[in-house]
């Protein structure tokens, strides 16, 4: 069985007819959440959920699922992850593009060979951030841009970073 990848997380109910706000975690929300799409969930017992309606409202994706017909039912789904099997995702066409699940778990080292830690997640904000769990348990974040991440070696299980002075030092002191 393949790994499951989160493509969204259900937030608060919107309105009284069963719609929910979704925190999108995929770069193809219109395709991934098209009406008729069946999505697995985490926790598993919350689903599977079939998208009945999808629409954008004020920059947020709103979904309505089959059988979720009122605000109470929608609110019970809050916090549920919408997931797909990793093998359902097509590989990126660009060799310098990676899916989150390909990066999570990779060891991060500096260009000087010092081990920084391991990638625990990718956060998608204005720019993508590698979230790295340091050996001391602290968390560091490195912008996922070519200037700071010159090498991603999937086969070797590592990411090489070239952080500017202070980027990783702050994580050590906190």
C-alpha positions as CSV (number, residue, x, y, z in Angstrom):
1,X,0.0,0.0,0.0
2,X,1.4,3.4,-0.9
3,X,1.8,6.4,1.3
4,X,-1.1,8.8,1.7
5,X,-0.6,12.5,0.8
6,X,-2.7,15.3,2.2
7,X,-4.3,17.4,-0.5
8,X,-6.4,19.5,1.9
9,X,-7.7,20.0,5.4
10,X,-11.3,20.8,6.2
11,X,-11.7,23.9,8.2
12,X,-14.8,25.6,9.5
13,X,-18.3,25.3,8.2
14,X,-19.4,28.0,5.7
15,X,-23.1,28.9,5.8
16,X,-25.9,26.5,6.7
17,X,-26.1,24.2,3.7
18,X,-23.1,21.9,4.5
19,X,-20.2,23.7,2.8
20,X,-16.8,23.7,4.4
21,X,-13.7,25.9,3.9
22,X,-10.7,23.8,2.8
23,X,-7.1,24.6,3.4
24,X,-5.7,23.5,0.0
25,X,-2.5,21.4,0.0
26,X,-2.3,20.6,-3.7
27,X,-1.2,22.6,-6.7
28,X,-4.2,21.4,-8.7
29,X,-7.2,22.2,-6.5
30,X,-9.6,22.5,-9.4
31,X,-8.7,19.0,-10.7
32,X,-8.3,17.4,-7.3
33,X,-11.6,18.7,-5.9
34,X,-13.7,18.5,-9.0
35,X,-17.4,17.4,-8.4
36,X,-17.7,13.6,-8.3
37,X,-14.2,13.1,-6.9
38,X,-14.0,10.7,-4.0
39,X,-11.4,11.5,-1.4
40,X,-10.1,9.3,1.4
41,X,-9.8,10.9,4.9
42,X,-7.6,11.0,7.9
43,X,-9.2,9.9,10.3
44,X,-10.3,7.2,8.0
45,X,-13.7,6.8,9.6
46,X,-14.7,10.4,8.5
47,X,-14.8,9.3,4.8
48,X,-14.6,8.6,2.1
49,X,-16.1,11.9,1.0
50,X,-17.5,12.6,-2.5
51,X,-17.2,16.2,-3.7
52,X,-20.7,17.4,-4.7
53,X,-19.8,21.0,-5.3
54,X,-16.6,23.1,-5.3
55,X,-16.4,26.9,-5.6
56,X,-14.0,29.7,-4.9
57,X,-15.2,32.4,-2.6
58,X,-13.0,35.4,-1.5
59,X,-9.8,33.4,-2.3
60,X,-10.9,30.3,-0.4
61,X,-12.0,27.0,-1.6
62,X,-15.5,25.9,-0.4
63,X,-16.6,22.3,-0.8
64,X,-19.8,20.5,-0.3
65,X,-19.7,16.8,0.1
66,X,-22.5,14.3,-0.7
67,X,-24.6,13.6,2.4
68,X,-23.2,16.6,4.3
69,X,-26.3,18.8,4.1
70,X,-26.2,21.2,7.1
71,X,-23.9,23.2,9.2
72,X,-23.8,20.7,12.0
73,X,-22.7,17.8,9.8
74,X,-20.1,20.1,8.1
75,X,-18.7,21.3,11.5
76,X,-18.2,17.6,12.5
77,X,-15.7,17.3,9.6
78,X,-13.5,20.2,10.9
79,X,-9.9,19.2,11.1
80,X,-10.3,16.2,8.8
81,X,-7.4,15.7,6.3
82,X,-8.3,14.9,2.7
83,X,-5.8,12.4,1.4
84,X,-4.9,10.5,-1.8
85,X,-2.5,7.7,-2.4
86,X,1.0,9.0,-3.4
87,X,1.0,6.7,-6.5
88,X,-2.1,8.6,-7.8
89,X,-0.1,11.8,-8.2
90,X,1.7,12.2,-11.5
91,X,5.4,12.8,-11.3
92,X,6.5,16.4,-11.9
93,X,7.6,17.1,-15.5
94,X,10.2,19.6,-14.4
95,X,13.3,17.8,-12.9
96,X,13.7,20.7,-10.5
97,X,10.2,20.3,-9.1
98,X,9.4,17.9,-6.3
99,X,6.2,16.6,-4.6
100,X,6.2,17.2,-0.8
101,X,6.2,13.5,0.0
102,X,9.4,13.1,-2.0
103,X,11.2,15.6,0.3
104,X,9.8,14.6,3.7
105,X,12.2,12.4,5.5
106,X,15.3,13.4,3.6
107,X,18.4,14.3,5.5
108,X,19.5,17.9,5.3
109,X,23.2,18.8,5.2
110,X,25.1,22.0,4.6
111,X,27.4,22.5,1.7
112,X,30.2,22.0,4.2
113,X,28.9,18.5,5.1
114,X,27.4,19.4,8.5
115,X,24.1,17.5,9.3
116,X,21.3,19.9,9.9
117,X,18.4,17.4,10.5
118,X,15.6,15.9,8.5
119,X,12.7,17.4,6.6
120,X,9.4,16.9,8.4
121,X,7.1,18.9,6.2
122,X,6.9,21.5,3.5
123,X,4.9,24.7,4.2
124,X,3.4,26.6,1.3
125,X,3.1,30.2,2.0
126,X,4.4,33.1,-0.2
127,X,7.3,30.8,-0.9
128,X,7.8,27.1,0.0
129,X,9.6,26.4,3.3
130,X,11.5,23.3,4.2
131,X,10.6,22.5,7.9
132,X,13.6,20.7,9.4
133,X,13.7,18.8,12.7
134,X,17.1,19.4,14.2
135,X,18.9,16.7,16.2
136,X,18.3,18.7,19.3
137,X,14.5,18.6,18.7
138,X,14.3,22.2,17.5
139,X,12.7,23.2,14.3
140,X,14.4,25.2,11.5
141,X,12.9,26.6,8.4
142,X,14.8,27.1,5.1
143,X,13.2,28.8,2.1
144,X,13.1,26.2,-0.7
145,X,14.8,28.3,-3.4
146,X,17.8,27.4,-5.6
147,X,20.1,29.9,-4.0
148,X,19.7,28.3,-0.5
149,X,19.0,24.7,-1.7
150,X,21.5,24.0,-4.5
151,X,21.0,20.2,-4.5
152,X,18.2,17.7,-3.9
153,X,19.4,14.1,-4.2
154,X,16.3,11.9,-4.0
155,X,18.3,8.7,-4.7
156,X,20.9,9.6,-2.0
157,X,18.2,10.6,0.5
158,X,19.6,14.1,1.1
159,X,19.1,17.8,0.5
160,X,22.1,20.1,0.5
161,X,21.5,23.7,1.8
162,X,23.7,26.7,1.6
163,X,22.2,28.9,4.4
164,X,23.3,32.5,4.8
165,X,25.0,33.4,8.1
166,X,22.5,33.3,11.0
167,X,19.7,31.4,9.3
168,X,20.4,28.1,11.1
169,X,22.1,29.7,14.1
170,X,18.9,31.2,15.3
171,X,17.3,27.8,15.4
172,X,20.1,26.5,17.5
173,X,19.7,29.3,20.1
174,X,15.9,29.1,20.4
